[in-house]
Amino acid sequence: MKQNEYFVFPSADFDPSAIDLLDPANNRLISPNLFRVQKFSKLLYGNSFVREYVFRHHFETSVEDKKELKDITYKAIKSLAYFEGIVKVRINHIGQIVKVGEY
């Protein structure tokens, strides 16, 4: 995982593995669940270290982490269990998904 890579996250009403992510007709469904890697770091909690991954919504340009906007404009993940079900995608220069999966 590197900065600026894109991932489609599952939600309560959306399963990225159930639709064709390459079909432009599905962009309306994909867009609310498409995030890019903003940053990742290693944080000290007590006596142990925890990895924190921050994903920013693909339309979002600000880097503010307001609590009210969590899971809308950004996702802060500290557990590997949240990575289950996400799909890595490659985006071209005009914002279209051109590849699904590891590249």
VMD Tcl script that draws the C-alpha trace (Angstrom):
set ca {
  {0.00 0.00 0.00}
  {1.37 3.40 -1.03}
  {0.17 6.98 -0.79}
  {-2.32 8.07 -3.47}
  {-3.45 4.54 -4.34}
  {-7.23 4.14 -4.60}
  {-9.50 1.67 -2.84}
  {-13.22 0.96 -3.01}
  {-14.65 0.27 0.45}
  {-17.72 -1.84 1.16}
  {-20.60 -0.31 3.10}
  {-23.93 -1.50 4.48}
  {-25.63 -1.13 1.10}
  {-22.65 -1.55 -1.25}
  {-20.46 -4.57 -2.02}
  {-17.63 -3.74 -4.46}
  {-17.13 -7.39 -5.39}
  {-20.76 -7.69 -6.53}
  {-20.62 -5.09 -9.33}
  {-18.45 -4.41 -12.37}
  {-16.09 -1.65 -11.21}
  {-14.85 -1.03 -14.76}
  {-18.33 -0.19 -16.08}
  {-18.81 3.62 -16.21}
  {-22.55 3.11 -15.60}
  {-21.66 2.08 -12.02}
  {-19.65 5.24 -11.24}
  {-22.59 6.75 -9.34}
  {-22.59 3.75 -6.99}
  {-18.81 3.57 -6.66}
  {-18.08 7.27 -6.03}
  {-19.27 7.51 -2.39}
  {-17.08 4.51 -1.54}
  {-13.89 5.46 -3.43}
  {-11.02 6.62 -1.22}
  {-7.30 7.22 -1.73}
  {-4.49 6.59 0.73}
  {-3.68 9.91 2.41}
  {-1.14 8.75 4.98}
  {-0.13 5.89 7.18}
  {1.87 5.95 10.37}
  {2.91 3.98 13.41}
  {1.42 5.27 16.67}
  {2.40 4.41 20.22}
  {-0.56 3.35 22.40}
  {0.61 2.51 25.91}
  {3.33 -0.10 25.50}
  {2.49 -1.18 21.97}
  {2.57 0.29 18.48}
  {-0.48 0.50 16.23}
  {-0.57 1.23 12.51}
  {-2.94 4.00 11.48}
  {-4.10 4.29 7.87}
  {-5.94 7.43 6.75}
  {-7.95 7.35 3.53}
  {-9.40 10.51 1.98}
  {-12.52 10.55 -0.24}
  {-11.52 10.94 -3.88}
  {-13.33 14.32 -4.22}
  {-11.91 15.73 -0.97}
  {-9.07 18.26 -1.22}
  {-8.73 19.50 2.36}
  {-6.73 17.58 4.95}
  {-8.89 18.44 7.95}
  {-9.86 15.54 10.20}
  {-13.11 16.76 11.74}
  {-14.83 14.13 13.86}
  {-18.22 14.90 12.30}
  {-16.91 14.00 8.83}
  {-15.31 10.67 9.73}
  {-16.33 7.91 7.29}
  {-17.70 10.57 4.91}
  {-14.66 12.58 3.79}
  {-12.03 10.40 5.41}
  {-11.53 7.02 7.05}
  {-9.01 6.47 9.85}
  {-8.32 2.76 10.27}
  {-6.31 1.19 13.07}
  {-7.36 -2.46 12.69}
  {-6.69 -4.90 9.88}
  {-10.24 -6.25 10.14}
  {-11.50 -3.12 8.34}
  {-9.44 -4.02 5.27}
  {-11.60 -7.06 4.59}
  {-13.68 -6.52 1.48}
  {-11.86 -3.47 0.10}
  {-10.81 -3.54 -3.55}
  {-7.76 -1.79 -4.95}
  {-8.37 0.10 -8.21}
  {-6.23 2.10 -10.59}
  {-7.51 5.48 -11.76}
  {-6.39 7.18 -14.99}
  {-5.76 10.91 -15.45}
  {-9.46 11.67 -16.07}
  {-10.76 9.70 -13.09}
  {-11.88 6.47 -14.76}
  {-11.18 3.09 -13.19}
  {-8.86 1.29 -15.60}
  {-7.70 -1.69 -13.50}
  {-9.14 -3.65 -10.60}
  {-6.97 -5.51 -8.12}
  {-3.24 -5.45 -7.54}
  {-1.18 -3.91 -10.35}
}
mol new
graphics top color blue
foreach p $ca { graphics top sphere $p radius 0.5 }
foreach p [lrange $ca 0 end-1] q [lrange $ca 1 end] { graphics top cylinder $p $q radius 0.2 }
display resetview
